[in-house]
Amino acid sequence: MVRAKLVRALVLMALALSLVALIAHAQASDQAQVEAARALAAGIGFGLAALGAGIGIGIAGAASVSALVERRELFALYLVFVALAEAIAIYGLVVVFILV
């Protein structure tokens, strides 16, 4: 229930931010609009990538700690799963550098 409200609030904030950006740059030149849209896309893209990575790390980390209690010899394998979830944020950061 709380997660659905959070997602709904984030979507509404992203829509409001894009609407404000469109209104603010309505009288700007074409190049300024392109730069503004590029920066907005980079920010939203990295924000969503970081949000997804945080959720993935939380789930994978909790499962890893639970599994670590039973089988300590697979610690390196558990770290790999957490690192795979963390790589999503790194991909988002790469996209930011490509767009900006």
Biotite code that builds the C-alpha atoms (Angstrom):
import biotite.structure as struc

atoms = struc.array([
    struc.Atom([0.000, 0.000, 0.000], chain_id="A", res_id=1, res_name="MET", atom_name="CA", element="C"),
    struc.Atom([2.738, 2.419, 0.946], chain_id="A", res_id=2, res_name="VAL", atom_name="CA", element="C"),
    struc.Atom([4.824, 1.386, -2.051], chain_id="A", res_id=3, res_name="ARG", atom_name="CA", element="C"),
    struc.Atom([1.931, 2.081, -4.435], chain_id="A", res_id=4, res_name="ALA", atom_name="CA", element="C"),
    struc.Atom([1.444, 5.532, -2.930], chain_id="A", res_id=5, res_name="LYS", atom_name="CA", element="C"),
    struc.Atom([5.165, 6.234, -3.264], chain_id="A", res_id=6, res_name="LEU", atom_name="CA", element="C"),
    struc.Atom([5.235, 5.171, -6.913], chain_id="A", res_id=7, res_name="VAL", atom_name="CA", element="C"),
    struc.Atom([2.136, 7.238, -7.628], chain_id="A", res_id=8, res_name="ARG", atom_name="CA", element="C"),
    struc.Atom([3.706, 10.293, -5.959], chain_id="A", res_id=9, res_name="ALA", atom_name="CA", element="C"),
    struc.Atom([6.954, 9.849, -7.906], chain_id="A", res_id=10, res_name="LEU", atom_name="CA", element="C"),
    struc.Atom([5.107, 9.582, -11.219], chain_id="A", res_id=11, res_name="VAL", atom_name="CA", element="C"),
    struc.Atom([3.064, 12.686, -10.456], chain_id="A", res_id=12, res_name="LEU", atom_name="CA", element="C"),
    struc.Atom([6.203, 14.607, -9.472], chain_id="A", res_id=13, res_name="MET", atom_name="CA", element="C"),
    struc.Atom([7.940, 13.580, -12.707], chain_id="A", res_id=14, res_name="ALA", atom_name="CA", element="C"),
    struc.Atom([4.943, 14.700, -14.747], chain_id="A", res_id=15, res_name="LEU", atom_name="CA", element="C"),
    struc.Atom([4.772, 18.001, -12.872], chain_id="A", res_id=16, res_name="ALA", atom_name="CA", element="C"),
    struc.Atom([8.500, 18.546, -13.386], chain_id="A", res_id=17, res_name="LEU", atom_name="CA", element="C"),
    struc.Atom([8.236, 17.917, -17.104], chain_id="A", res_id=18, res_name="SER", atom_name="CA", element="C"),
    struc.Atom([5.236, 20.255, -17.344], chain_id="A", res_id=19, res_name="LEU", atom_name="CA", element="C"),
    struc.Atom([7.129, 23.002, -15.524], chain_id="A", res_id=20, res_name="VAL", atom_name="CA", element="C"),
    struc.Atom([10.107, 22.496, -17.833], chain_id="A", res_id=21, res_name="ALA", atom_name="CA", element="C"),
    struc.Atom([7.887, 22.776, -20.900], chain_id="A", res_id=22, res_name="LEU", atom_name="CA", element="C"),
    struc.Atom([6.265, 25.974, -19.629], chain_id="A", res_id=23, res_name="ILE", atom_name="CA", element="C"),
    struc.Atom([9.583, 27.528, -18.617], chain_id="A", res_id=24, res_name="ALA", atom_name="CA", element="C"),
    struc.Atom([11.150, 26.931, -22.011], chain_id="A", res_id=25, res_name="HIS", atom_name="CA", element="C"),
    struc.Atom([8.138, 27.770, -24.154], chain_id="A", res_id=26, res_name="ALA", atom_name="CA", element="C"),
    struc.Atom([9.693, 31.058, -25.305], chain_id="A", res_id=27, res_name="GLN", atom_name="CA", element="C"),
    struc.Atom([13.262, 29.762, -25.547], chain_id="A", res_id=28, res_name="ALA", atom_name="CA", element="C"),
    struc.Atom([15.119, 29.028, -28.746], chain_id="A", res_id=29, res_name="SER", atom_name="CA", element="C"),
    struc.Atom([15.181, 25.573, -30.277], chain_id="A", res_id=30, res_name="ASP", atom_name="CA", element="C"),
    struc.Atom([18.680, 24.830, -28.994], chain_id="A", res_id=31, res_name="GLN", atom_name="CA", element="C"),
    struc.Atom([17.740, 25.792, -25.422], chain_id="A", res_id=32, res_name="ALA", atom_name="CA", element="C"),
    struc.Atom([14.720, 23.501, -25.570], chain_id="A", res_id=33, res_name="GLN", atom_name="CA", element="C"),
    struc.Atom([16.866, 20.619, -26.760], chain_id="A", res_id=34, res_name="VAL", atom_name="CA", element="C"),
    struc.Atom([19.373, 21.193, -23.946], chain_id="A", res_id=35, res_name="GLU", atom_name="CA", element="C"),
    struc.Atom([16.592, 21.428, -21.353], chain_id="A", res_id=36, res_name="ALA", atom_name="CA", element="C"),
    struc.Atom([14.929, 18.245, -22.591], chain_id="A", res_id=37, res_name="ALA", atom_name="CA", element="C"),
    struc.Atom([18.279, 16.464, -22.593], chain_id="A", res_id=38, res_name="ARG", atom_name="CA", element="C"),
    struc.Atom([19.016, 17.484, -18.999], chain_id="A", res_id=39, res_name="ALA", atom_name="CA", element="C"),
    struc.Atom([15.498, 16.556, -17.881], chain_id="A", res_id=40, res_name="LEU", atom_name="CA", element="C"),
    struc.Atom([15.744, 13.147, -19.538], chain_id="A", res_id=41, res_name="ALA", atom_name="CA", element="C"),
    struc.Atom([19.137, 12.511, -17.951], chain_id="A", res_id=42, res_name="ALA", atom_name="CA", element="C"),
    struc.Atom([17.840, 13.426, -14.496], chain_id="A", res_id=43, res_name="GLY", atom_name="CA", element="C"),
    struc.Atom([14.699, 11.329, -14.730], chain_id="A", res_id=44, res_name="ILE", atom_name="CA", element="C"),
    struc.Atom([16.602, 8.404, -16.236], chain_id="A", res_id=45, res_name="GLY", atom_name="CA", element="C"),
    struc.Atom([19.230, 8.341, -13.528], chain_id="A", res_id=46, res_name="PHE", atom_name="CA", element="C"),
    struc.Atom([16.644, 8.834, -10.798], chain_id="A", res_id=47, res_name="GLY", atom_name="CA", element="C"),
    struc.Atom([14.637, 5.839, -11.973], chain_id="A", res_id=48, res_name="LEU", atom_name="CA", element="C"),
    struc.Atom([17.793, 3.749, -12.417], chain_id="A", res_id=49, res_name="ALA", atom_name="CA", element="C"),
    struc.Atom([18.939, 4.596, -8.896], chain_id="A", res_id=50, res_name="ALA", atom_name="CA", element="C"),
    struc.Atom([15.469, 3.833, -7.522], chain_id="A", res_id=51, res_name="LEU", atom_name="CA", element="C"),
    struc.Atom([15.435, 0.458, -9.253], chain_id="A", res_id=52, res_name="GLY", atom_name="CA", element="C"),
    struc.Atom([18.950, -0.319, -8.073], chain_id="A", res_id=53, res_name="ALA", atom_name="CA", element="C"),
    struc.Atom([18.020, 0.578, -4.509], chain_id="A", res_id=54, res_name="GLY", atom_name="CA", element="C"),
    struc.Atom([15.016, -1.720, -4.565], chain_id="A", res_id=55, res_name="ILE", atom_name="CA", element="C"),
    struc.Atom([17.074, -4.501, -6.162], chain_id="A", res_id=56, res_name="GLY", atom_name="CA", element="C"),
    struc.Atom([19.918, -4.154, -3.664], chain_id="A", res_id=57, res_name="ILE", atom_name="CA", element="C"),
    struc.Atom([17.437, -4.177, -0.802], chain_id="A", res_id=58, res_name="GLY", atom_name="CA", element="C"),
    struc.Atom([15.802, -7.384, -1.984], chain_id="A", res_id=59, res_name="ILE", atom_name="CA", element="C"),
    struc.Atom([19.053, -9.116, -2.963], chain_id="A", res_id=60, res_name="ALA", atom_name="CA", element="C"),
    struc.Atom([20.812, -7.975, 0.207], chain_id="A", res_id=61, res_name="GLY", atom_name="CA", element="C"),
    struc.Atom([18.053, -9.248, 2.466], chain_id="A", res_id=62, res_name="ALA", atom_name="CA", element="C"),
    struc.Atom([17.983, -12.597, 0.666], chain_id="A", res_id=63, res_name="ALA", atom_name="CA", element="C"),
    struc.Atom([21.782, -12.823, 0.792], chain_id="A", res_id=64, res_name="SER", atom_name="CA", element="C"),
    struc.Atom([21.923, -12.245, 4.529], chain_id="A", res_id=65, res_name="VAL", atom_name="CA", element="C"),
    struc.Atom([19.192, -14.821, 5.083], chain_id="A", res_id=66, res_name="SER", atom_name="CA", element="C"),
    struc.Atom([20.999, -17.364, 2.919], chain_id="A", res_id=67, res_name="ALA", atom_name="CA", element="C"),
    struc.Atom([24.349, -16.526, 4.514], chain_id="A", res_id=68, res_name="LEU", atom_name="CA", element="C"),
    struc.Atom([23.083, -17.822, 7.842], chain_id="A", res_id=69, res_name="VAL", atom_name="CA", element="C"),
    struc.Atom([22.563, -21.257, 6.327], chain_id="A", res_id=70, res_name="GLU", atom_name="CA", element="C"),
    struc.Atom([25.568, -21.566, 3.963], chain_id="A", res_id=71, res_name="ARG", atom_name="CA", element="C"),
    struc.Atom([28.547, -19.316, 4.697], chain_id="A", res_id=72, res_name="ARG", atom_name="CA", element="C"),
    struc.Atom([30.725, -20.891, 2.004], chain_id="A", res_id=73, res_name="GLU", atom_name="CA", element="C"),
    struc.Atom([28.687, -19.225, -0.774], chain_id="A", res_id=74, res_name="LEU", atom_name="CA", element="C"),
    struc.Atom([29.461, -15.684, 0.414], chain_id="A", res_id=75, res_name="PHE", atom_name="CA", element="C"),
    struc.Atom([31.152, -14.684, -2.868], chain_id="A", res_id=76, res_name="ALA", atom_name="CA", element="C"),
    struc.Atom([28.139, -15.827, -4.876], chain_id="A", res_id=77, res_name="LEU", atom_name="CA", element="C"),
    struc.Atom([25.857, -13.691, -2.710], chain_id="A", res_id=78, res_name="TYR", atom_name="CA", element="C"),
    struc.Atom([28.075, -10.682, -3.323], chain_id="A", res_id=79, res_name="LEU", atom_name="CA", element="C"),
    struc.Atom([27.796, -11.233, -7.073], chain_id="A", res_id=80, res_name="VAL", atom_name="CA", element="C"),
    struc.Atom([24.004, -11.049, -6.905], chain_id="A", res_id=81, res_name="PHE", atom_name="CA", element="C"),
    struc.Atom([24.127, -7.797, -4.948], chain_id="A", res_id=82, res_name="VAL", atom_name="CA", element="C"),
    struc.Atom([26.685, -6.358, -7.387], chain_id="A", res_id=83, res_name="ALA", atom_name="CA", element="C"),
    struc.Atom([24.443, -7.226, -10.343], chain_id="A", res_id=84, res_name="LEU", atom_name="CA", element="C"),
    struc.Atom([21.651, -5.179, -8.808], chain_id="A", res_id=85, res_name="ALA", atom_name="CA", element="C"),
    struc.Atom([24.074, -2.323, -8.131], chain_id="A", res_id=86, res_name="GLU", atom_name="CA", element="C"),
    struc.Atom([25.199, -2.295, -11.760], chain_id="A", res_id=87, res_name="ALA", atom_name="CA", element="C"),
    struc.Atom([21.809, -0.860, -12.762], chain_id="A", res_id=88, res_name="ILE", atom_name="CA", element="C"),
    struc.Atom([22.713, 2.457, -11.118], chain_id="A", res_id=89, res_name="ALA", atom_name="CA", element="C"),
    struc.Atom([26.069, 2.464, -12.877], chain_id="A", res_id=90, res_name="ILE", atom_name="CA", element="C"),
    struc.Atom([24.331, 1.976, -16.232], chain_id="A", res_id=91, res_name="TYR", atom_name="CA", element="C"),
    struc.Atom([22.078, 4.924, -15.393], chain_id="A", res_id=92, res_name="GLY", atom_name="CA", element="C"),
    struc.Atom([25.123, 7.062, -14.633], chain_id="A", res_id=93, res_name="LEU", atom_name="CA", element="C"),
    struc.Atom([26.666, 6.111, -17.991], chain_id="A", res_id=94, res_name="VAL", atom_name="CA", element="C"),
    struc.Atom([23.459, 7.189, -19.746], chain_id="A", res_id=95, res_name="VAL", atom_name="CA", element="C"),
    struc.Atom([23.635, 10.545, -17.925], chain_id="A", res_id=96, res_name="VAL", atom_name="CA", element="C"),
    struc.Atom([27.136, 11.128, -19.270], chain_id="A", res_id=97, res_name="PHE", atom_name="CA", element="C"),
    struc.Atom([26.026, 10.162, -22.771], chain_id="A", res_id=98, res_name="ILE", atom_name="CA", element="C"),
    struc.Atom([23.005, 12.488, -22.732], chain_id="A", res_id=99, res_name="LEU", atom_name="CA", element="C"),
    struc.Atom([24.719, 15.476, -21.136], chain_id="A", res_id=100, res_name="VAL", atom_name="CA", element="C"),
])
